[in-house]
Amino acid sequence: MDEHSMYAGKTPQALSIPELLRRVFELSTDHSNRSNALVCKGWCEEALSVVWSDVHARRLFGLLTPMRLEDFEWCFSRDLEEGDWDRFERYSWRVRSLRFATCPPLKFRQSVFNEIALGRRRVDFLPNLVAVYAPPSNTSVFPLFAHASVRILEIHLEFGGRNVGLLSSRMRNIERFTCVIPHDSSWSGISSALKHLRSLKELTISSGCLDLDTFHTLAWLPELRSIKTSKMSSETSATIKGSKVFPPSPFPSLKELDVHLDFPTAIEWLPIAGHSRSLRSLKIQSSSEESGADYLHLTNLVGTLCTGLESLELARAGVGSSANAVPPEKRCGVETLTKLKSLRLGVFDARSFLELERMLEPLAMLETLSITGGYHKTPLYHLAVIARHCKKLNHLSLDIDTTPRPVKTSPDPFDAIQTLHVGSAPMLDWELVHVGHFLSRVLPLRCTITYASSLPPEELNRWAEVKKWVPVLIHSRLEGKGQSMAWDYEAGRPKRKKGARVGGR
């Protein structure tokens, strides 16, 4: 096999002509040629390291001998020889990340792994392997890649129960572990094995696997910084029931928590997970229609326990009825999170004017704000309150109530906002003028207005008109000609008064 054929690229052919290089070297001194040789060798080594540092399994196994597809399985085209292993070892030490395809599944015939197991010259036949992604879970295959050097391991769909012991016996140095499998009999063993992974820093598991035993185990890991759950289609939000004796200082290094939990469970859990006050990012999603009281309880608890947060995202499945609404005038407690840069409250009700002002005044660092999906919508004029307190805001998403209300003073414009999403806000014909003029007073010229595509066609058309003409009105305001603008009701656009120019130079 040509060792270089598999990474030959579209290099101009002149650069690959040996005669050209030979002439260059003939015109150089011996000292220069020694330097040239060292440089070329160094370049070659670096290029090979890059090429082979992160590879897919079929490409790696193809170093031994060409592979063929037979009955939808990959297999070797011939028996392996000693020369095949000589070639393999010239590259195998460069491999740091090994990937097995997950979608669509790429299956290898069992004979491939049998031949590798028999022919390899050392147990850790990939001596510098650091990451393994979606290896086969077969108990006769997974041990081939269970090297002590592995720091990153991803497992999907299933994991043979007999493989669990390898996590605690061979792979204790894992720092990032992703295990997205159903909550079946094998998970209890994995949960027990986690206690031995003392170097674990990042963990991602399916939401159904976040049970009390797992939560208790994770509380003892000294370096754990991130916990995430991945929602599988058949799973619901995790519920932690029962009691455990937790360490005096649980989760000492936890900075990121991104989980699917029902709110009552989250309310019980947060005092433990947030004990060290190290959390910087918190995301809790519930698949239930949580009550407004529990939602408010959770936000106030976050405001008390997690004052160092930079990102907060909470969401529930739906509001159901007005009985589950979050009272707009009730304090939600997030005003204590003065380091927040991103705040997203899903299926949360708009705040009253006074509560919104009280909530936002301390949050001067906000760059992203989203309050959507609630029973109560945000009045249009509340944008002025947000603009006044959130000077660094880049992205704003609200369910806007476009009903005109009197505004006593000219609103403060946003300084840095790039996108405004108005949700599924309905708008009547007679409200179009008011909405367009108001937005032209608070938005900068380059702000993009977006809205839900699920709106009825006539309302989509109204918002399209607003989106089209707000920049024109902003141009006019910036040029000091705002008073010369009026609206042509028949044409559905601004019209020019006599002697005035619309957005001209």
C-alpha positions as CSV (number, residue, x, y, z in Angstrom):
1,M,0.0,0.0,0.0
2,D,1.3,3.5,-0.8
3,E,1.7,5.1,2.5
4,H,1.0,8.6,1.2
5,S,-1.9,7.9,-1.1
6,M,-4.6,8.3,1.6
7,Y,-3.7,11.9,2.4
8,A,-2.7,13.0,-1.1
9,G,-4.5,16.3,-1.8
10,K,-4.8,18.9,-4.5
11,T,-1.2,20.2,-4.2
12,P,-0.1,21.8,-7.5
13,Q,1.7,19.1,-9.4
14,A,4.9,21.2,-9.9
15,L,5.6,20.9,-6.1
16,S,5.6,17.1,-6.3
17,I,8.1,16.7,-9.1
18,P,11.3,15.3,-7.6
19,E,13.5,16.8,-10.3
20,L,12.4,20.3,-9.4
21,L,13.3,19.7,-5.7
22,R,16.6,18.1,-6.7
23,R,17.7,21.1,-8.8
24,V,16.8,23.4,-5.9
25,F,19.0,21.3,-3.5
26,E,21.8,21.1,-6.1
27,L,22.1,24.9,-6.1
28,S,22.2,25.1,-2.3
29,T,25.1,24.6,0.0
30,D,25.5,21.4,2.1
31,H,24.7,23.5,5.2
32,S,21.5,24.8,3.7
33,N,20.5,21.3,2.5
34,R,20.9,19.9,6.0
35,S,18.6,22.7,7.3
36,N,16.2,22.1,4.4
37,A,16.1,18.4,5.3
38,L,15.4,19.1,8.9
39,V,12.6,21.5,8.0
40,C,11.0,19.1,5.5
41,K,11.2,16.3,8.0
42,G,9.6,18.5,10.7
43,W,6.8,19.6,8.3
44,C,6.2,16.0,7.3
45,E,6.0,14.9,11.0
46,E,3.6,17.7,11.9
47,A,1.4,17.0,8.8
48,L,1.2,13.3,9.6
49,S,0.3,14.0,13.3
50,V,-2.5,16.3,12.2
51,V,-3.8,13.8,9.7
52,W,-3.9,10.9,12.1
53,S,-4.6,12.6,15.4
54,D,-8.4,12.4,14.9
55,V,-9.6,9.5,12.7
56,H,-12.6,7.3,12.0
57,A,-12.3,3.6,12.7
58,R,-12.7,2.4,9.1
59,R,-9.9,4.6,8.0
60,L,-7.6,3.5,10.8
61,F,-8.3,-0.2,10.3
62,G,-7.8,0.3,6.6
63,L,-4.1,0.8,7.4
64,L,-3.8,-2.9,8.0
65,T,-5.4,-3.9,4.7
66,P,-8.1,-2.6,2.4
67,M,-11.7,-3.2,3.7
68,R,-14.7,-4.2,1.8
69,L,-18.4,-4.0,2.5
70,E,-20.1,-7.5,2.7
71,D,-23.7,-8.0,3.7
72,F,-23.8,-4.4,5.1
73,E,-20.7,-5.1,7.3
74,W,-17.1,-3.9,6.9
75,C,-14.5,-6.7,6.9
76,F,-10.9,-7.1,5.9
77,S,-10.3,-8.1,2.2
78,R,-7.6,-10.6,3.2
79,D,-5.9,-12.2,6.1
80,L,-3.4,-9.9,8.0
81,E,0.3,-10.3,7.7
82,E,3.2,-9.1,9.8
83,G,4.0,-6.4,7.2
84,D,0.5,-5.0,7.8
85,W,1.3,-4.5,11.5
86,D,4.6,-2.8,10.6
87,R,2.7,-0.2,8.5
88,F,0.0,0.2,11.2
89,E,2.5,0.9,13.9
90,R,4.1,3.7,12.0
91,Y,0.8,5.6,12.4
92,S,-1.0,4.1,15.3
93,W,1.0,6.1,17.9
94,R,-0.2,9.3,16.4
95,V,-3.9,8.5,16.9
96,R,-5.4,10.5,19.8
97,S,-9.1,10.5,18.9
98,L,-11.0,7.4,17.4
99,R,-14.5,7.8,16.1
100,F,-17.1,5.1,15.3
101,A,-20.0,6.3,13.2
102,T,-23.4,6.5,15.0
103,C,-25.8,7.7,12.3
104,P,-26.1,5.8,10.2
105,P,-24.6,2.9,12.2
106,L,-21.4,1.6,10.6
107,K,-21.0,-2.0,11.6
108,F,-17.8,-4.0,11.5
109,R,-17.8,-7.7,11.3
110,Q,-16.8,-9.4,14.5
111,S,-13.8,-11.0,12.6
112,V,-12.2,-7.5,12.3
113,F,-11.9,-7.1,16.0
114,N,-10.9,-10.8,16.5
115,E,-8.0,-10.3,14.1
116,I,-6.9,-7.1,15.8
117,A,-7.1,-8.7,19.2
118,L,-4.9,-11.6,18.0
119,G,-2.4,-9.7,15.9
120,R,-1.8,-6.6,18.0
121,R,1.7,-6.3,19.4
122,R,0.7,-4.7,22.7
123,V,-2.5,-4.5,24.8
124,D,-2.8,-0.7,24.3
125,F,-2.3,-1.0,20.5
126,L,-3.2,2.8,20.3
127,P,-0.7,4.0,23.0
128,N,-1.6,7.7,22.9
129,L,-5.4,7.3,22.6
130,V,-7.1,10.1,24.5
131,A,-10.7,10.1,23.2
132,V,-13.1,7.3,22.0
133,Y,-16.4,8.2,20.5
134,A,-19.3,5.6,20.3
135,P,-17.2,2.4,20.4
136,P,-19.1,-0.9,19.9
137,S,-20.6,-2.0,23.2
138,N,-20.0,-5.7,22.6
139,T,-18.2,-7.1,25.6
140,S,-15.5,-8.7,23.4
141,V,-14.9,-5.5,21.5
142,F,-15.0,-2.6,24.0
143,P,-12.0,-3.8,26.0
144,L,-9.8,-3.3,23.0
145,F,-10.2,0.5,23.4
146,A,-10.4,0.7,27.2
147,H,-7.0,2.2,27.5
148,A,-5.8,3.9,30.7
149,S,-4.8,6.9,28.6
150,V,-8.4,7.7,27.6
151,R,-9.7,11.0,28.9
152,I,-12.8,11.4,26.8
153,L,-15.4,8.6,26.4
154,E,-18.7,8.8,24.6
155,I,-21.2,5.9,24.7
156,H,-24.5,5.9,22.8
157,L,-27.7,3.7,22.8
158,E,-26.3,0.8,24.8
159,F,-23.4,-0.4,27.0
160,G,-22.8,-4.0,27.8
161,G,-23.1,-4.7,31.5
162,R,-19.8,-6.6,31.7
163,N,-18.0,-3.5,30.3
164,V,-18.9,-1.4,33.4
165,G,-16.0,-2.9,35.5
166,L,-13.5,-1.5,33.0
167,L,-14.5,2.0,33.8
168,S,-13.4,1.7,37.4
169,S,-10.5,-0.7,36.8
170,R,-8.8,0.6,33.6
171,M,-10.3,4.0,32.8
172,R,-10.1,5.9,36.0
173,N,-8.5,8.9,34.3
174,I,-11.7,9.8,32.3
175,E,-12.3,13.6,32.4
176,R,-15.2,13.9,30.0
177,F,-17.9,11.2,30.0
178,T,-21.0,11.1,27.8
179,C,-23.3,8.2,28.3
180,V,-26.6,8.6,26.5
181,I,-28.3,5.3,27.0
182,P,-31.8,4.3,28.3
183,H,-32.2,3.9,32.1
184,D,-31.9,0.1,32.0
185,S,-30.2,-2.5,34.1
186,S,-26.7,-1.5,32.9
187,W,-27.1,2.1,34.2
188,S,-27.0,1.1,37.9
189,G,-23.6,-0.4,37.4
190,I,-22.3,2.7,35.5
191,S,-23.7,4.9,38.3
192,S,-21.7,2.9,40.8
193,A,-18.6,3.1,38.7
194,L,-18.8,6.9,38.6
195,K,-17.5,7.1,42.2
196,H,-14.1,5.8,41.0
197,L,-13.7,8.5,38.3
198,R,-12.1,11.0,40.6
199,S,-10.8,13.1,37.7
200,L,-14.2,13.5,36.0
201,K,-14.8,17.1,35.0
202,E,-17.7,16.9,32.5
203,L,-20.6,14.5,32.5
204,T,-23.5,14.1,30.0
205,I,-26.2,11.4,30.6
206,S,-29.7,10.8,29.5
207,S,-32.3,12.6,31.6
208,G,-33.9,9.3,32.9
209,C,-30.6,8.3,34.4
210,L,-30.4,11.2,36.8
211,D,-31.8,9.3,39.8
212,L,-31.1,9.8,43.5
213,D,-28.2,7.3,43.5
214,T,-26.5,9.1,40.6
215,F,-27.0,12.5,42.1
216,H,-25.6,11.4,45.4
217,T,-22.5,9.8,43.7
218,L,-21.8,13.0,41.7
219,A,-21.9,15.1,44.9
220,W,-18.7,13.5,46.1
221,L,-16.6,14.0,42.9
222,P,-14.0,16.8,43.7
223,E,-13.3,18.0,40.1
224,L,-16.8,17.7,38.5
225,R,-17.5,21.0,36.8
226,S,-20.4,20.3,34.4
227,I,-23.5,18.1,34.5
228,K,-25.8,17.9,31.5
229,T,-28.7,15.6,30.7
230,S,-29.8,14.7,27.2
231,K,-33.5,14.2,26.6
232,M,-34.4,10.9,24.9
233,S,-37.8,10.8,23.2
234,S,-39.4,8.4,25.6
235,E,-38.2,10.0,28.8
236,T,-39.7,12.4,31.2
237,S,-38.0,14.9,33.5
238,A,-36.1,13.2,36.3
239,T,-37.7,13.1,39.7
240,I,-35.4,12.5,42.8
241,K,-37.2,10.9,45.7
242,G,-35.9,9.5,48.9
243,S,-33.1,10.7,51.1
244,K,-29.3,10.3,51.2
245,V,-26.5,11.6,53.4
246,F,-24.6,14.0,51.3
247,P,-21.0,15.2,52.0
248,P,-20.5,18.4,54.1
249,S,-19.4,20.3,50.9
250,P,-21.2,18.7,47.9
251,F,-20.3,19.6,44.3
252,P,-17.2,21.6,45.3
253,S,-16.2,22.5,41.7
254,L,-19.6,22.6,39.9
255,K,-19.9,25.5,37.4
256,E,-22.5,24.3,34.9
257,L,-25.8,22.5,35.5
258,D,-28.0,21.8,32.4
259,V,-30.6,19.2,33.4
260,H,-34.2,18.0,32.8
261,L,-36.0,18.1,36.1
262,D,-39.4,18.8,37.4
263,F,-39.6,22.0,39.5
264,P,-40.4,20.4,42.9
265,T,-37.3,18.2,42.5
266,A,-35.2,21.1,41.4
267,I,-36.3,23.0,44.5
268,E,-35.1,20.2,46.7
269,W,-31.9,19.7,44.7
270,L,-30.7,23.3,44.2
271,P,-29.5,23.9,47.8
272,I,-27.2,20.8,47.5
273,A,-26.0,21.5,43.9
274,G,-25.5,25.2,44.7
275,H,-23.9,24.7,48.1
276,S,-20.4,25.8,47.0
277,R,-21.7,28.9,45.3
278,S,-19.5,28.0,42.3
279,L,-22.3,27.7,39.7
280,R,-21.9,30.0,36.7
281,S,-24.5,28.5,34.3
282,L,-27.8,27.0,35.3
283,K,-30.4,25.5,32.9
284,I,-33.4,23.5,34.2
285,Q,-36.1,22.3,31.8
286,S,-39.3,20.5,33.0
287,S,-41.5,18.4,30.7
288,S,-44.5,19.1,33.0
289,E,-47.0,22.0,33.2
290,E,-45.5,23.3,36.5
291,S,-47.6,25.6,38.7
292,G,-46.8,29.3,38.7
293,A,-46.2,29.0,42.5
294,D,-43.4,26.4,41.9
295,Y,-41.9,28.5,39.1
296,L,-41.8,31.6,41.3
297,H,-40.4,29.5,44.2
298,L,-37.6,28.2,41.9
299,T,-36.6,31.7,40.6
300,N,-36.4,33.1,44.1
301,L,-34.4,30.1,45.3
302,V,-32.0,30.6,42.4
303,G,-31.7,34.3,43.3
304,T,-30.8,33.4,46.9
305,L,-28.4,30.5,46.3
306,C,-26.7,31.2,42.9
307,T,-25.6,34.8,43.0
308,G,-22.6,34.2,40.9
309,L,-24.6,33.0,37.8
310,E,-23.7,34.4,34.4
311,S,-26.3,32.4,32.5
312,L,-29.8,31.3,33.7
313,E,-32.4,29.4,31.7
314,L,-35.6,27.9,33.1
315,A,-38.5,26.5,31.2
316,R,-41.6,24.3,31.7
317,A,-43.7,22.4,29.2
318,G,-46.7,24.8,29.2
319,V,-48.9,27.1,31.2
320,G,-52.0,25.1,30.8
321,S,-54.5,27.6,32.2
322,S,-54.5,31.0,33.8
323,A,-54.3,29.2,37.2
324,N,-50.7,28.2,36.4
325,A,-49.7,31.8,35.4
326,V,-46.9,33.5,37.3
327,P,-48.4,36.6,38.9
328,P,-46.9,39.6,37.0
329,E,-46.6,41.7,40.2
330,K,-44.8,39.0,42.3
331,R,-41.1,39.4,42.8
332,C,-39.1,36.7,41.0
333,G,-35.8,37.1,42.8
334,V,-33.4,37.3,39.9
335,E,-32.5,40.9,40.6
336,T,-29.8,39.6,42.9
337,L,-27.9,37.9,40.0
338,T,-25.9,41.0,39.1
339,K,-23.4,39.1,37.0
340,L,-26.0,37.7,34.6
341,K,-25.2,38.0,30.9
342,S,-28.0,35.7,29.7
343,L,-31.5,35.3,31.2
344,R,-34.1,33.0,29.5
345,L,-37.4,32.3,31.2
346,G,-39.5,30.0,29.1
347,V,-43.3,29.8,29.6
348,F,-43.0,32.6,32.1
349,D,-45.4,35.5,32.4
350,A,-44.4,39.1,31.6
351,R,-43.6,41.3,34.6
352,S,-45.6,44.3,35.7
353,F,-44.1,47.7,35.0
354,L,-42.8,48.1,38.6
355,E,-41.6,44.6,38.9
356,L,-39.8,44.7,35.5
357,E,-38.0,47.9,36.6
358,R,-37.0,46.4,39.9
359,M,-35.8,43.2,38.3
360,L,-33.7,44.8,35.5
361,E,-32.2,47.8,37.3
362,P,-29.4,45.7,38.9
363,L,-28.8,43.6,35.7
364,A,-26.7,46.0,33.8
365,M,-24.5,43.2,32.4
366,L,-27.4,41.5,30.5
367,E,-26.6,40.7,26.8
368,T,-29.5,38.3,26.2
369,L,-33.0,38.5,27.6
370,S,-35.9,36.2,26.8
371,I,-39.3,36.0,28.6
372,T,-41.8,34.1,26.5
373,G,-44.7,31.6,26.4
374,G,-46.5,32.9,29.5
375,Y,-50.2,33.7,29.9
376,H,-49.5,37.4,30.2
377,K,-47.7,39.2,27.4
378,T,-45.2,42.1,27.6
379,P,-46.8,45.5,26.7
380,L,-44.9,47.3,23.9
381,Y,-44.0,50.3,26.0
382,H,-42.1,48.0,28.4
383,L,-39.3,48.0,25.8
384,A,-38.4,51.5,27.0
385,V,-37.8,50.1,30.6
386,I,-35.6,47.4,29.2
387,A,-33.6,49.8,27.0
388,R,-33.1,52.2,30.0
389,H,-31.5,49.5,32.2
390,C,-29.9,47.0,29.8
391,K,-27.4,49.1,27.8
392,K,-25.4,46.0,26.7
393,L,-28.4,44.0,25.5
394,N,-27.8,42.3,22.1
395,H,-30.7,39.9,21.8
396,L,-34.3,40.4,23.2
397,S,-37.1,37.9,22.8
398,L,-40.6,38.7,24.2
399,D,-44.3,38.0,23.5
400,I,-45.3,41.5,22.7
401,D,-48.8,43.0,23.5
402,T,-49.2,45.6,20.8
403,T,-52.2,47.4,22.3
404,P,-51.4,51.1,22.2
405,R,-50.9,52.8,25.6
406,P,-50.0,56.4,26.2
407,V,-46.3,57.1,26.7
408,K,-45.6,60.3,28.6
409,T,-41.9,60.8,27.6
410,S,-39.9,59.8,24.6
411,P,-38.4,56.4,25.2
412,D,-34.7,55.7,25.6
413,P,-33.3,53.8,22.6
414,F,-31.4,50.6,22.8
415,D,-27.6,51.1,22.4
416,A,-26.4,47.7,21.2
417,I,-29.4,45.5,20.4
418,Q,-29.0,43.3,17.3
419,T,-32.2,41.2,17.2
420,L,-35.7,41.7,18.6
421,H,-38.1,38.7,18.5
422,V,-41.7,39.7,19.1
423,G,-43.0,36.1,19.3
424,S,-46.5,35.4,18.1
425,A,-47.8,38.8,18.9
426,P,-51.1,39.5,17.1
427,M,-51.5,43.0,15.6
428,L,-54.5,44.7,14.2
429,D,-54.5,47.1,11.2
430,W,-55.0,50.2,13.3
431,E,-52.1,49.2,15.7
432,L,-49.6,49.0,12.8
433,V,-48.8,52.7,12.8
434,H,-48.3,52.9,16.6
435,V,-46.1,49.8,16.6
436,G,-44.0,51.0,13.7
437,H,-43.4,54.5,15.2
438,F,-42.7,53.2,18.7
439,L,-40.1,50.7,17.5
440,S,-38.4,53.3,15.3
441,R,-37.9,55.3,18.5
442,V,-36.3,52.5,20.6
443,L,-34.4,50.4,18.0
444,P,-31.1,51.2,16.4
445,L,-30.8,51.1,12.6
446,R,-29.2,47.7,12.2
447,C,-31.5,45.8,14.6
448,T,-33.3,42.8,13.0
449,I,-37.0,42.3,13.9
450,T,-38.2,38.7,13.8
451,Y,-41.6,37.1,14.6
452,A,-43.2,33.6,14.8
453,S,-43.8,32.0,11.4
454,S,-47.0,30.4,12.9
455,L,-48.9,33.7,12.8
456,P,-51.9,33.9,10.5
457,P,-51.1,35.3,7.0
458,E,-52.7,38.7,7.5
459,E,-50.7,39.2,10.7
460,L,-47.5,38.1,9.1
461,N,-48.1,40.7,6.4
462,R,-48.6,43.4,9.1
463,W,-45.3,42.5,10.8
464,A,-43.6,42.4,7.4
465,E,-44.7,46.0,6.8
466,V,-43.4,47.1,10.2
467,K,-40.1,45.3,9.6
468,K,-39.8,47.0,6.2
469,W,-40.6,50.6,7.3
470,V,-39.1,50.8,10.7
471,P,-35.6,51.4,9.2
472,V,-37.0,54.2,7.1
473,L,-38.4,55.9,10.1
474,I,-35.2,55.4,12.0
475,H,-33.3,57.0,9.1
476,S,-35.6,60.0,9.4
477,R,-35.2,60.2,13.1
478,L,-31.4,60.2,12.8
479,E,-31.5,62.9,10.2
480,G,-33.8,65.1,12.4
481,K,-36.8,64.8,10.1
482,G,-39.0,62.7,12.3
483,Q,-41.7,65.3,12.3
484,S,-42.0,65.2,8.6
485,M,-43.2,61.6,8.5
486,A,-46.8,60.5,8.2
487,W,-48.5,57.3,7.3
488,D,-50.2,56.4,4.1
489,Y,-53.1,54.2,5.3
490,E,-54.1,53.1,1.8
491,A,-50.6,52.2,0.7
492,G,-49.6,50.8,4.1
493,R,-46.3,52.8,4.2
494,P,-44.9,56.1,5.4
495,K,-45.7,59.0,3.1
496,R,-43.8,62.3,2.6
497,K,-45.2,65.6,3.6
498,K,-44.9,68.5,1.3
499,G,-41.3,69.7,1.1
500,A,-39.8,66.8,3.1
501,R,-37.5,64.0,2.0
502,V,-38.0,60.4,3.2
503,G,-34.7,58.8,4.3
504,G,-32.8,60.9,1.7
505,R,-29.2,61.8,1.9
